[in-house]
């Protein structure tokens, strides 16, 4: 079987071929085209200005952290926010997207304000410029808009990843980015420009201490295994038949099963229950909020799902979990310090994801489809 080598850069064809929602594809297209042109204009302006010293303020008072994208990166950014708040006491704002905003609600007590660049329009530029940020930390790895907003804040201290040459010139402090390294270490590198923090301290801040909340009535006082059936792209979906068989095996072993996922996954849930329906299967797909989903993960015996932001949330509440890896980069995303197990066939063509983009698979997603239900059940037994 021939290998598929990830592209070194992202082309517009990759974006058009994405399996993401129409809204996300539109934003990425605008970022790829208009954002690129704006970056070139900013580069010209920077050449005409005296070079900024990029001095780190001795007493940080007002910091902006930029994190567009999905849930997973946002979860691993939470320790950065908590450590920065504890060590400096500064006011922290976050600029994110609507699709990952709920993650930052989990650390609302550490934040002054949450901005959303895909909701507030051009007024956001004026609002950010008026905040007089001492420092801006851009945690985006590739796209243009985050760098543009970093520049428009007029902050004299701008920290970001040194990934793409034309956008890297926006930053006064550039941090190397390694596609294969664990993501939390990359974020730690950004924080270390300001504070000398060790990885152990960073990881200690990963665990979320959620307030006690009422679980859905159907699963109160019940032991259960949580099965996340969602997938951000087709290439990360295990398949309805496999999930139905997994539910059959778990129920046959005496377990109650709770299905979770977003509203976009309700059709998948219906397919799974059409193949195997049982009163020990509780369907919470599209019915509960992200915070409630985290509570469900926390109170369960364990979780199963594809590499995803939800699985990172399982890690953040110490929920043992089995991850199904194919397109995603296991060494980058699988937690190394908790009770998490992975199943990865390590085919020649995987992983194929680069900077968050997963190309269409010409091999019918063999990397996931050839993972057997028996393999998953055995991993669950090991964890439990």
C-alpha positions as CSV (number, residue, x, y, z in Angstrom):
1,X,0.0,0.0,0.0
2,X,1.6,3.3,-1.0
3,X,2.2,6.0,1.6
4,X,0.5,9.3,1.7
5,X,3.0,12.0,2.7
6,X,1.4,15.1,4.4
7,X,1.9,18.3,2.4
8,X,4.4,20.8,3.8
9,X,2.0,23.6,3.2
10,X,-1.8,23.9,3.1
11,X,-3.3,24.6,-0.3
12,X,-6.7,26.1,-1.0
13,X,-7.7,22.6,-2.4
14,X,-7.1,21.1,1.0
15,X,-9.6,23.6,2.4
16,X,-12.2,23.0,-0.3
17,X,-11.8,19.3,0.3
18,X,-12.3,19.6,4.0
19,X,-15.1,17.6,5.8
20,X,-15.7,20.5,8.2
21,X,-18.9,22.4,8.4
22,X,-19.7,25.1,5.8
23,X,-19.2,27.9,8.3
24,X,-15.7,26.7,9.2
25,X,-14.7,26.1,5.6
26,X,-15.9,29.7,4.8
27,X,-13.8,31.2,7.6
28,X,-10.7,29.2,6.5
29,X,-11.1,30.3,2.8
30,X,-11.3,33.9,3.9
31,X,-8.3,33.4,6.1
32,X,-6.4,31.7,3.3
33,X,-7.0,34.4,0.7
34,X,-7.9,37.8,2.3
35,X,-5.9,37.1,5.5
36,X,-2.8,36.4,3.4
37,X,-3.1,39.7,1.6
38,X,-3.6,41.6,4.9
39,X,-0.5,40.0,6.3
40,X,1.5,41.2,3.3
41,X,0.2,44.8,3.9
42,X,1.2,44.6,7.6
43,X,4.7,43.4,6.6
44,X,5.1,46.5,4.5
45,X,4.0,48.7,7.5
46,X,6.4,46.9,9.8
47,X,9.3,47.6,7.4
48,X,8.5,51.3,7.6
49,X,8.4,51.4,11.4
50,X,11.3,51.4,13.8
51,X,12.0,47.9,15.1
52,X,10.1,47.2,18.3
53,X,12.2,46.2,21.3
54,X,9.7,43.5,22.2
55,X,10.5,44.0,25.9
56,X,8.6,41.9,28.3
57,X,6.9,44.2,30.8
58,X,8.2,43.7,34.3
59,X,4.7,43.8,35.8
60,X,2.2,42.3,33.5
61,X,-1.2,43.8,34.0
62,X,-3.2,43.1,30.9
63,X,-2.7,40.1,28.7
64,X,-4.6,38.8,25.6
65,X,-4.4,35.1,24.7
66,X,-5.6,34.2,21.2
67,X,-6.9,30.6,20.5
68,X,-9.1,30.0,17.5
69,X,-9.9,26.5,16.4
70,X,-11.5,23.5,18.1
71,X,-11.8,22.1,21.5
72,X,-8.6,20.0,21.9
73,X,-6.1,22.9,21.6
74,X,-8.3,25.0,23.9
75,X,-8.3,22.3,26.6
76,X,-4.5,22.1,26.6
77,X,-4.3,25.9,26.9
78,X,-6.2,26.0,30.2
79,X,-3.1,25.4,32.3
80,X,-1.4,28.3,30.6
81,X,-4.2,30.6,31.7
82,X,-4.3,29.2,35.3
83,X,-0.5,29.4,35.8
84,X,-0.3,32.9,34.3
85,X,-3.1,34.2,36.6
86,X,-1.6,32.6,39.7
87,X,1.9,33.8,39.1
88,X,1.2,37.4,37.9
89,X,-2.3,38.2,39.0
90,X,-2.8,40.0,35.7
91,X,-6.1,40.5,33.9
92,X,-6.5,37.9,31.1
93,X,-8.7,38.1,28.1
94,X,-9.2,35.3,25.5
95,X,-9.9,35.8,21.8
96,X,-11.4,32.6,20.4
97,X,-14.1,31.2,18.1
98,X,-17.7,30.3,18.9
99,X,-16.9,26.6,18.5
100,X,-14.4,26.5,21.3
101,X,-15.7,29.3,23.5
102,X,-17.4,26.9,25.9
103,X,-14.0,25.4,26.9
104,X,-12.9,28.8,28.3
105,X,-16.1,28.9,30.3
106,X,-14.5,26.1,32.3
107,X,-11.9,28.7,33.7
108,X,-14.2,31.7,33.7
109,X,-12.9,32.8,37.1
110,X,-9.4,33.4,35.7
111,X,-10.7,35.5,32.8
112,X,-11.8,39.1,32.5
113,X,-13.4,38.8,29.1
114,X,-13.9,36.3,26.3
115,X,-14.0,37.7,22.8
116,X,-15.1,35.8,19.7
117,X,-13.6,37.0,16.4
118,X,-16.2,35.2,14.3
119,X,-19.1,36.8,16.2
120,X,-18.3,40.4,16.9
121,X,-17.2,41.6,13.4
122,X,-15.1,44.6,12.6
123,X,-16.1,46.3,15.9
124,X,-13.8,43.8,17.6
125,X,-10.7,45.5,16.1
126,X,-11.6,48.8,17.8
127,X,-12.4,47.0,21.1
128,X,-9.1,45.1,21.2
129,X,-7.0,48.2,20.3
130,X,-8.6,50.1,23.3
131,X,-7.5,47.5,25.8
132,X,-3.8,48.5,25.9
133,X,-2.5,45.0,26.3
134,X,1.0,44.6,27.8
135,X,1.4,41.4,26.0
136,X,-0.4,39.3,23.4
137,X,0.1,35.5,23.1
138,X,-1.0,34.0,19.8
139,X,-1.3,30.3,20.2
140,X,-2.5,29.6,16.6
141,X,-0.1,27.6,14.6
142,X,-0.9,28.4,11.0
143,X,-3.8,30.7,10.1
144,X,-3.5,34.4,9.4
145,X,-6.3,36.1,11.3
146,X,-4.8,35.4,14.7
147,X,-1.6,37.1,13.6
148,X,-3.6,40.1,12.2
149,X,-5.4,40.6,15.5
150,X,-2.2,40.3,17.3
151,X,-0.8,43.2,15.3
152,X,-3.9,45.3,15.6
153,X,-3.8,45.3,19.4
154,X,-0.7,47.6,19.0
155,X,0.9,45.7,21.9
156,X,4.7,46.1,22.0
157,X,5.1,42.5,23.1
158,X,3.7,39.9,20.7
159,X,4.5,36.2,21.2
160,X,3.7,33.5,18.6
161,X,4.9,30.4,16.8
162,X,7.6,30.6,14.2
163,X,5.9,28.4,11.6
164,X,5.1,30.3,8.4
165,X,7.6,33.0,7.5
166,X,5.3,35.7,6.4
167,X,3.1,35.6,9.5
168,X,6.0,35.1,11.9
169,X,7.3,38.6,11.1
170,X,4.3,39.9,13.1
171,X,5.7,38.7,16.4
172,X,8.4,40.3,18.6
173,X,9.1,36.9,20.2
174,X,9.0,33.8,18.0
175,X,8.8,30.3,19.5
176,X,9.7,27.1,17.4
177,X,6.8,24.7,16.7
178,X,7.3,21.0,16.4
179,X,4.5,19.1,14.6
180,X,5.5,15.9,16.4
181,X,5.9,17.2,19.9
182,X,3.1,17.1,22.5
183,X,0.9,20.1,22.2
184,X,1.1,21.2,25.8
185,X,4.9,21.5,25.5
186,X,4.4,23.9,22.6
187,X,2.1,26.1,24.6
188,X,4.5,25.9,27.5
189,X,7.2,27.3,25.2
190,X,5.0,30.4,24.6
191,X,4.5,30.8,28.3
192,X,8.2,30.4,29.1
193,X,8.9,33.6,27.1
194,X,7.1,35.4,30.1
195,X,7.5,32.9,32.9
196,X,10.1,30.1,33.5
197,X,7.6,27.3,34.2
198,X,8.5,23.5,34.3
199,X,6.3,21.0,32.5
200,X,5.4,19.3,35.8
201,X,3.8,22.5,37.1
202,X,2.0,23.1,33.8
203,X,0.4,19.6,33.9
204,X,-0.6,20.0,37.5
205,X,-2.9,22.7,36.3
206,X,-4.5,20.5,33.7
207,X,-7.0,18.8,35.9
208,X,-10.4,20.6,36.1
209,X,-12.1,20.8,39.4
210,X,-15.7,21.0,38.4
211,X,-18.4,22.1,40.8
212,X,-20.9,19.3,41.6
213,X,-23.8,19.4,39.1
214,X,-26.9,17.3,38.5
215,X,-26.4,14.6,35.9
216,X,-29.2,13.8,33.5
217,X,-31.9,11.9,35.2
218,X,-31.4,8.8,33.1
219,X,-27.9,8.1,34.4
220,X,-28.1,9.4,38.0
221,X,-26.6,6.9,40.5
222,X,-25.7,4.6,37.6
223,X,-22.2,3.2,36.7
224,X,-21.7,3.6,33.0
225,X,-19.1,3.8,30.2
226,X,-19.2,6.9,28.0
227,X,-18.9,6.4,24.3
228,X,-18.2,9.5,22.2
229,X,-19.5,8.9,18.7
230,X,-18.5,12.3,17.2
231,X,-15.8,13.1,14.7
232,X,-14.7,16.5,13.3
233,X,-14.1,14.9,9.9
234,X,-15.1,11.7,8.1
235,X,-11.6,10.4,8.4
236,X,-12.0,10.2,12.2
237,X,-15.3,8.3,12.4
238,X,-15.0,4.7,13.3
239,X,-18.4,3.8,11.9
240,X,-22.0,3.3,13.1
241,X,-21.8,-0.5,12.8
242,X,-18.6,-0.7,14.9
243,X,-20.1,1.6,17.6
244,X,-23.3,-0.5,17.6
245,X,-21.3,-3.7,18.1
246,X,-19.2,-2.1,20.8
247,X,-22.4,-1.1,22.7
248,X,-23.7,-4.7,22.3
249,X,-20.5,-6.0,23.8
250,X,-20.5,-3.6,26.7
251,X,-24.1,-4.1,27.5
252,X,-23.5,-7.9,27.3
253,X,-20.7,-7.5,29.9
254,X,-23.2,-5.8,32.3
255,X,-22.3,-2.2,31.6
256,X,-24.6,0.7,31.0
257,X,-23.6,2.9,28.0
258,X,-24.0,6.6,27.6
259,X,-23.7,8.0,24.1
260,X,-22.4,11.6,23.8
261,X,-21.8,13.9,20.9
262,X,-22.9,17.2,19.4
263,X,-26.1,18.1,17.6
264,X,-24.4,17.3,14.3
265,X,-24.0,13.7,15.6
266,X,-27.7,12.9,16.2
267,X,-28.0,11.1,12.8
268,X,-25.1,8.9,13.8
269,X,-26.7,8.1,17.2
270,X,-29.9,7.1,15.4
271,X,-28.0,4.8,13.1
272,X,-26.2,3.2,16.0
273,X,-29.5,2.6,17.9
274,X,-31.1,1.3,14.8
275,X,-28.5,-1.4,14.7
276,X,-28.6,-2.1,18.4
277,X,-31.1,-0.6,20.8
278,X,-31.3,-1.5,24.5
279,X,-32.6,0.1,27.6
280,X,-29.1,0.2,29.0
281,X,-28.0,2.6,26.2
282,X,-28.7,6.2,27.2
283,X,-28.6,8.7,24.3
284,X,-27.3,12.1,25.3
285,X,-26.1,13.1,21.8
286,X,-27.0,16.7,21.1
287,X,-29.0,17.0,24.3
288,X,-26.5,18.3,26.8
289,X,-24.1,21.3,27.0
290,X,-20.3,21.0,26.9
291,X,-20.1,21.5,30.7
292,X,-22.7,18.8,31.2
293,X,-20.7,16.6,28.9
294,X,-17.6,17.1,31.0
295,X,-19.6,16.2,34.1
296,X,-20.8,13.0,32.4
297,X,-17.2,12.1,31.6
298,X,-16.1,12.8,35.1
299,X,-18.7,10.6,36.8
300,X,-18.3,7.6,34.4
301,X,-16.2,4.5,34.7
302,X,-14.3,5.4,31.5
303,X,-14.7,6.6,28.0
304,X,-14.1,5.5,24.4
305,X,-13.8,7.7,21.3
306,X,-11.7,8.9,18.4
307,X,-8.9,11.4,18.8
308,X,-10.9,14.6,19.6
309,X,-11.4,17.5,21.9
310,X,-13.9,15.6,23.9
311,X,-11.3,13.0,24.7
312,X,-9.0,15.7,25.9
313,X,-11.7,16.9,28.2
314,X,-11.9,13.3,29.6
315,X,-8.2,13.7,30.4
316,X,-8.8,17.0,32.1
317,X,-11.3,15.3,34.6
318,X,-9.2,12.1,35.1
319,X,-11.5,9.9,33.2
320,X,-9.8,6.7,31.9
321,X,-10.2,6.6,28.2
322,X,-9.5,4.5,25.1
323,X,-8.5,6.6,22.0
324,X,-8.9,5.5,18.4
325,X,-6.1,6.9,16.4
326,X,-5.7,7.0,12.6
327,X,-5.3,10.3,10.9
328,X,-4.3,12.2,14.1
329,X,-0.7,12.3,15.5
330,X,-0.7,10.0,18.5
331,X,2.6,11.2,20.1
332,X,1.3,14.8,19.9
333,X,-2.2,14.3,21.3
334,X,-2.4,11.2,23.5
335,X,-1.9,12.2,27.2
336,X,1.2,10.5,28.6
337,X,0.6,11.0,32.3
338,X,-2.9,9.5,32.9
339,X,-4.9,6.4,32.4
340,X,-5.4,6.7,28.7
341,X,-4.8,3.9,26.2
342,X,-4.6,4.2,22.4
343,X,-5.3,1.8,19.5
344,X,-3.4,2.7,16.4
345,X,-2.7,0.4,13.5
346,X,0.2,2.6,12.3
347,X,-0.5,2.1,8.6
348,X,2.1,3.6,6.2
349,X,-0.3,6.4,5.3
350,X,-1.1,7.6,8.8
351,X,-0.9,10.0,10.5
352,X,-1.9,12.4,7.7
353,X,-3.1,15.5,9.6
354,X,-1.1,18.7,9.3
355,X,-1.8,21.9,11.1
356,X,-5.3,20.7,11.9
357,X,-6.1,19.7,8.3
358,X,-7.0,16.0,7.5
359,X,-7.0,15.3,3.8
360,X,-9.7,13.1,2.1
361,X,-8.7,9.5,2.4
362,X,-8.3,7.5,-0.8
363,X,-8.1,4.2,1.2
364,X,-11.6,4.3,2.7
365,X,-10.2,5.2,6.2
366,X,-8.6,1.8,6.7
367,X,-6.6,3.2,9.6
368,X,-9.8,3.3,11.7
369,X,-12.1,0.8,10.0
370,X,-9.7,-2.0,10.5
371,X,-9.6,-1.5,14.3
372,X,-11.8,-4.3,15.6
373,X,-14.4,-4.1,18.3
374,X,-12.5,-6.9,20.2
375,X,-9.4,-4.7,20.3
376,X,-11.4,-1.8,21.9
377,X,-13.2,-4.1,24.4
378,X,-9.8,-5.6,25.5
379,X,-8.4,-2.1,26.0
380,X,-11.4,-1.1,28.1
381,X,-10.9,-4.2,30.3
382,X,-7.3,-3.2,30.8
383,X,-8.4,0.3,32.0
384,X,-11.2,-0.9,34.2
